[in-house]
Amino acid sequence: MNLAKAEERIREAAGRGARIVCLQELFGSQYFCREEDARMFDLAEPIPGPSTERLSRVAREARVVVIASLFEMRAAGVYHNTAAVIDANGEIAGLYRKMHIPDDPLYYEKFYFTPGDLGFRAFDTHHGRIATLVCWDQWFPEAARLAALGGAQVLFYPTAIGWHPAEKARYGAAQHDAWRTIQRSHAIANGIYVAAVNRVGFEGPPERGLEFWGGSFVADPFGQVIAEASHDREEILVAECDPARIEEVRRNWPFLRDRRIDAYGPLTLRLLD
């Protein structure tokens, strides 16, 4: 059902002028990582597989690029949280396997996912050079920087993040603000567009569920939010990303030019002892 709905929404977005369509994290089902349940491995599929075949057809017919976050079965016992980049001709331009895997209450992803091994990549598509990271990756500046160094013009984050109901009143506003701020900072630090695509709605039992906070947004290369969705309903968010804006911002804020690449070796260490 979710896949059919995604196909419908992709066509609708294309009709509204979208050229690149990004779906939310693990869009094909509810967010199953709220608990550790081996039966959930039955949701996984190979890539290419049934979902990419259907989405490739839609991408080709609508002439759009589709970023689809999928539960990938790579081999027996090896599963990934994978974003497939499907080009506007229906071909798979590449895969990104989620590198940073969280393990928090109601986000038990280490039970399901092997960390990615493809690195941080950018992909040439019919509608621009793009990169994708996935959810927990959005908190790590190193990942965004490497995507930008790879030439990405837009960095997409398929996401599933929300509030624990018991914490929302006290911490909810600050949690959302931190999430929004860190991704805007990636846009500024790297002079690229950043698009965060989040789930919305409550999933799970009242006492052990998650309220996904929506709030999907697009920030321009100076961190200005140019489009933003609500917290409480599904929406198709369309934003225009002009590559000329990247050049304009980077000429005046040349962070990539002024990087001291000779001095950053210690970043590969866990800590400086």
N, C-alpha and C positions, 0 to 999 in steps of 0.2 A: 504493500500500500504506500509506504513512504517513497519507494522508488518511482511509482507512477505519479505521485504528487510532485516529486522533484522534476520529472520530465515536463509536467504541465507548467511548473513555475519557471523552468528554463525557457520554454517557449514564450511565456508571458514576458519575461525579462527581455528576451530578444526583441519582442514586439515593441517594447518601450525604448529600444535603442541600445541595449547592452551588447557589448562585444566579448566580454569576459564575464563568466558567471561562476561564482564560488559558492558552493554549498557548505552548510555547517558541518562540524566534526561528527563523523560516524552517523551521517544523516539517515542511513537505511533502517535504523531501529531506534528504540529508546536507548539512553545512555546506560548500557549494561554493566559498566564498571562500578556501579554503586555497591556491588557485592561480588564476592569471589564464588563463582558458580561454574564448574567445568562444563556444564551443559551449554553455556554461552559460546563455547568454541564452535558449536554447530552453525553459528551465524557467519563465520568466516568463509571467504571464497578466494580463489586464485585471481590473479591479475596477469593477463586478460582473463575475464570471466563473465558471468551473467550480467553483472551491473555495468561493467565497462562496455559490454557489447550494446546494451540498450542506450547508455549515455552517449556512446560514440555515434549512434544513429541520430540521436537528437542534435548533437553538436554539428554533425554534417548537414542535416536538414536546415537547422536554424543559422548555420554559419557563425557559430559562437565557440569560443574556448570555454571548456568546462573544467573546473577544479573540483574533484570528487574525493572526499575523505572516506576511506573504506577500511574494513577489517580484513586484512589480507592474510590468507593462508599460503605461506611461501613453501612450506614442506611440512611433513608430519611433525607436530610439536613445535613448529617455528611460525609464529604469528607476528604481524606488524600492524601498527596504526599508520596507514599509508595514504598519501594524497596522490591521486593520479591526475596528471595534466593532460587533458584530451584536447587536441587541436581542432580548429574549425573545419578541417577536412575529415574529422572522425578518427584520425590516427592518435595513438598515445605518444605525446611528445616526451614524456618522462615520468618518473616516479620520485617522490620524496617520502622516505620512511622516518617517522617521528623519532628524533634523536634523544630528547629529554623526556623521560618517562616518570610521571609522578606516582607517589604512593601516600595518599592522605585519606582521612575518613571520607567514605563515599566516592573516592577517586582511586580505586584499587587497580591501577593500570599495570603495575609491575607483574601482577598475576597473569595478565593476558598478553602483553606486548614485549617482544624482543626489541632492544634499542636499535635504531636505524644504523645502517652501515653504508649509505650512499653519499654521505656528506651533505653539505649545504650547496645547493645547485640552483642555477637559473636556466630557464628554458626559452628558446626562441619559438614564438607562435605566430600565427597569421596576424595577430592583433597586438604584438609587442613582446618584449623580453620580460618575463615575469619569474618570480620565485614564490614558493610556498613553504611555510613552516606550519606547525600544528600546535595549537593551544598552549601547553606548558612551555613550549619553545619561545613563546612571546615574551617571557620574562628575562631572556638571556641576550644581552647586547651583542655578544660575540656572534651569535647565529645571524642576527639581522645584518651585522657588518659584513659577514662573509657573503650573504646574499647580495648585498649592494656591490661588493667588490667583483662579484660575478656578472655585474652589468644589469641586474634587475631594475626595471623602471617602476614596477609595482610589486609590493610584497604582501601576499595574502596569508591570513591566519584563520583557517577553519577552526572553530572553537566550541567547547562545551564547558562553560564556567557559570557558576551560580552561587546562591546563598544557601547555607545551612539554615533552615527556618529559625532555629533557636538562637542563631547569631545575628540575624538580619537587623534587628532593631538597634543593637549596640554597635555592630561593626560594618553593616551593609554599605552605608554610604562611603566609608573610607576604603573598603575593599574595591568597590567599583571605581572610585576615583584613582586608586593606585593602578588598576588594570588599564584604564584609559590613558593615564599619564605615561606609563612605561612605553606604550606603543606609539604615542605621539612623539616621545623622545627618540624612538628609533627612526621615525620619519625625519626629524630635525637633524640628528647626528649623521645620517647617511644621505640626506637630500633626495629621498625617494617617497613615493606614495605608499601608504600603508592602509590595508583594508582588513579589519577584524570582523569576522562573520560568526556570530554567536547563536546558540540555541536560545529558545524562549519558552516559558511555561514550566509547570511543576510536573516532575516525574517521580514516581515511587510512592510508598505509603506516607501518610501525613507525618509520622514521627521519625521516619528514616528516609525522607526524600530530599530532592534538590529543587530549588526554584531557580532555574536558569534565567539570568537577568537580561537577556537580549542586548539591547544597546549597541548593536552592530554599527560601525562607523567607518568612514574613510577620511584619512588625514592627508593633506598635501605635503610637499617636501619641506615646508616650513612648520609643519605640525598643526596647521590650522584645520579644524574639522569642517569638511565641506559637505558632508552628508551624515546623518545619524538617525538610527531607528529608535523606536520606543522600547520600554522595558516589558511590556505586557501583551504584545500581539505579534503575530507573524507579519513580516513585511518584505517586499522587494525593494531594495535600496539601490538606486542608480546614481552614479557620480561620474562626472567627466574628468579624466586624468590626461592632462596635456603634457606631453614630453618636454615641450619648451620650458615649462615651469621648473623642471629639474635643472636645466642649464642655467636658468635665471637665478635660482637660489644658490646653486653651487658656485657661481661666479662671485657672489657676495659673501658667502659663508663657506669657504673652501676647506672644509674639515678633511676631506680625503687628500687634498694636496699637502696639507701641513702635518699629516700623521708622521710620527717618528718610528718608522717601521724597523729601524735599527735597534730600537730600545724595548721592544715588546716581547722579547723571547720569554721572559718569566710568566707570561700569560698561560703558557702551556703547563705550568706547575699547579698543583692543587692549592698549596699555600707557600708563602715565602717564610722559611724558618730561619 
